[in-house]
Amino acid sequence: MSRGPRRRPAELGLTYGVLGVFSLVAVVPLVGVLLSAVTPASDPQGGFRLPSRVELGNFAEAWSRGHFSSYMISSVLVTVCVVVLTVVLSTLAGYAFARMEFPGRNILFLLLLSGLLLPAEAFVIPLYYNLRTVGLTDTYGALILPQTAQSLAFGIFWMRNQFRTFPGEILEAGRLDGADDWRLLWRVVVPPSVPAMTTMCLLVSMWTWNEFLIPLIMVSGESLRTAPLGLAFFQGQHVTDYSLLAAAGTIVALPIVLLYLALQRRFISGMLNGIASR
């Protein structure tokens, strides 16, 4: 059986060369940050100098000085809530748009897609006054609800596309057996859609964890600050202490890196194959 045309060595070399260049562009700055994070304060700082010794105490000092324990708890709480709400609502709405007929379905879907085109800067100030009117500013609700709404446009678009590729014959067989749409969704459609849902969870987690503008505008109390917002305040207090700044940046980025490493196989499967078997 033919396996398709083989790639020529020149084509493979060009492919790996381009990938290598992009990998270097992504990795080199990270190497610089990590080297700075373990450089003692007494060493000359900046650039890619190798430290005289590895100073892991920079991480502990940055953690205690920057009060990152509180900020990380806040970020974890907000991220988990946003991801859970987004997954549940996107799954329900995506199934409705993909497999159910109702008046105005296409118009409503296009209206939801317009949320992908609207940057946060365009609505954050009116949103602040609206939330302040109902007493939600300086609460976790002011962090969770807007970011859930931001993620829903992508989530519904993603899940709709996944559910549209699901074989209709299986759904028809389920209906003949007496299953309603609720049971078909959670018992038949969702289990093989886990890779796609994992991809969506990882993307939404990354966006929510890194969100800066909404926490900056919506909360003023230190106890509600998220990790990126706390990092910005920490940077303002330690402008010239590059080792502590690099250590703090590494601390803030580490949870998302670990999450990606743990879920990378499902993430890649969801990106490449959509609905795939587990």
N, C-alpha and C positions, 0 to 999 in steps of 0.2 A: 504494500500500500504506500502510495506517495505521501511524503510528509511535507510537501511544498518546497519551493525553491530555497536552496541554501544561500545564506548571505556570503558575499565575497569578503576576503580578509580586509580589503581596504574599507569596505562599508562598516565592518565590525570595528575596525580601528578608529574610524571617525566617530562612531556611536560612543565607544568607550571614552574617547578623548573628550567629547562634548560633556558626557556625564561626569568625567573626572574634573573638568573645569568648574562646572556648577557645584560639585561636591566641595571643592576647595573654597569656592566663594562662600559657601555656607559654613564650613568647618573652621576656617582660619580665624574669623572673629571670635568664635567660641573658645578656641585654644587660647587666644589672647586674654579673654575674660578669666578663664580658669587659672592661667599663670598668674594674673594679677591677684586673684582671690587667695592664692597660697603664698604670696610674697610678703615677707616681714615688713613692717612699717619702716624699719631702719634702712632697707634696701632702696636703691634708686628705682623709682616706679615709672611706669609708662612703657609702651611698646611691647616687645615680645622677649624681654630679658628673662633668662632663667634665674630663679631665686637662689639665694645662697643656701637656703634651707626651706623645707616645706612647712609653712605655718598654718596648721589647721585651726588654730585658735581664732583666726579671723572670722570664721563662721559663727563660733559661739559668741564672740564679742558683738558681731553685727546683729545676731539674733536677740541678745539681751538689750543692747542699746536701742535698737529700732522697734522693740516691742512687737516683733513679728509673730509671736505666739498668738496674740489676739487677732492680728490681721489675717493670719493663715486660717484660723478657725472661722472668721467671718467669710473669707473667700470660699472655703470648702462648703459652708452652709449655703451660701448664695448659689454656687455652681451646681451643687447637688439638686437644689430645689428647681433651678431653671432647667436643668437637663431632664428631670423627671416630668415636670409640667410640659416641656416641649415634646418629649417622646410620646406621652399619652395623648395630648391634643393633636399632634401631627399625625399620629397613627389613625385616630378616629376620623379626622378631616381628610387625610389622604385617601383612606378607603372610601369615604363618601364621594369624593371627587372622581375617583378612579372607577368605582363599580356601581354607583347608585345614580339614578336619574331623578333630577328635580329641577324645577323652573329656575332659570338664571344661573345654572351651574357654571357655565363658561365665563360669564361676566363676573361672577363672584370670584372665580379663580384668578382671573386677570387682575381684579382689584387687589387680591391678596399678594400677587406677584409684584405689584407696584411697591410693596414694602421693601423689596430687595434694592430698589433704586433710590430710596430715601435715606440719606445719611443722618446719623444721630444729631449732628450739629443743627439740622434743619428744624428739629422738633423738641430739643431738650429743654429750651427755655419755656415755651408754652406748657410742656409736660410738667415742669417744675411747679408752675403756678397752679395747674390743675390738681396735682397731688397735694400741694400745700393747702388748697381749699378744702380738701376732704381729710386733712390731717395725717397724710401718709409720709411726708418728708421726715427725715431722720428716723426712719424705721427700715426694717429689712424688706418690707413690702415695696418701698421705693426703689430698692435694688433688684428685687426678684421679678416683679410684674413687668416693668419696662423691658428688661432683657429677655424675658420670655416672649413678649410680643415681638421684639426684634428677631428672635430666632424662629418664630412660627412661620414666617414667609418662606424661608429656606426649608424648614422641616416639612411643611405641607407639600411644597414642590418636590422634595426628595422622595417622600413616601408615596405620593401619587404616582410618580414615575415607576417606583418599584412595584406597586400593586397592579399597575396596568400591564406589567409583563407576566403576572401570575397566570398560569393556564386557566382559561375560563371553563374548560371541561371539568376540572376538579371542583370548581364552585357549583356548577350545575349538578354534578353528582351529589354534592353535599345537600343542595336544596331538595333534590329528589328524596333524600333520606330524612327530610324533615328539619334540617338545620336552618335556623334563621341567620340574618346577617351578623348579629352579635357573636354567635357561636362560630360562624365561618371565619370571622375576622381573627378571633383569639385562638381558636383551635386548629385552623387550617392554614390561614395566610401568614400569621405572625411568626410561627416557629421557623419556617424556612427563610424568613426575612431578617433573621438575627444579624447576619453580617452587615447588611445595609443599615440596620438600626444602630449597630455598634459604630459604624463609620459616622453616622449622624451624631451620636452621643459624643464621640471624640472631638468632632469639629465644634459642636456647640460648647463643650467643656472648655476648649481652647479659647474660643471667642469670649466666653463669659469670664474666665479666669483673667484674661488680659484686658478686659474692659476698664477704661480709665475715666472717660468723660462723665458717664452717668453717676458713678460713685462720687466723683468730685463735686457734681452739682447737687446731688440729692441728699447727701449726708454731711453734717458738720461735726458730729461727735466722733471722738477718736475711737470709741469702742466699736463703731460700725464700719470703720475704714477697711477696705479690702487690701490685699497684699500689694498690687501695683500702686495704689494710692499711697499706702504707707511707704513704699519704696521711694516715691517722689518726694515725700516730706523728709525721709531719711537722707536723700541726696542733697536736699537744700541745707541740711545741717552738717554734712560731711563732704563739702564740695571738693576738697583737695586730698581726701583720704581715699586713694584709689583702691587700696586693698579691701577696705571695708565695703566700699561701694560695689566692687566686683563680687565679694562674698555675699552681700545682700541680694544682688541681682541673680546670682546662682541659686540662692535659697528660694527666691520667688519663682524661678523658672523650673526648678527641679520636679515639682509634683506633676506638671504636664508632661515633662520628658519621661518620667517613670510610667505615667499612664499610657503614653504612646508605646513605649517599649513593651508593656504588658499586653496591649491590644493590637499590636502592629499587624499580626497575621489576619485578624478579623477586619481590621481597617483596610488593608490592601485587598482582601477578598471582596469587601463591600464596594470599594472604588472600581474594581475591575469587572466584577461579575454581577453586581446588583444582588438579586435574590440568588443565594447559593446554598447548597446543602451544608449542614454543619459537620 
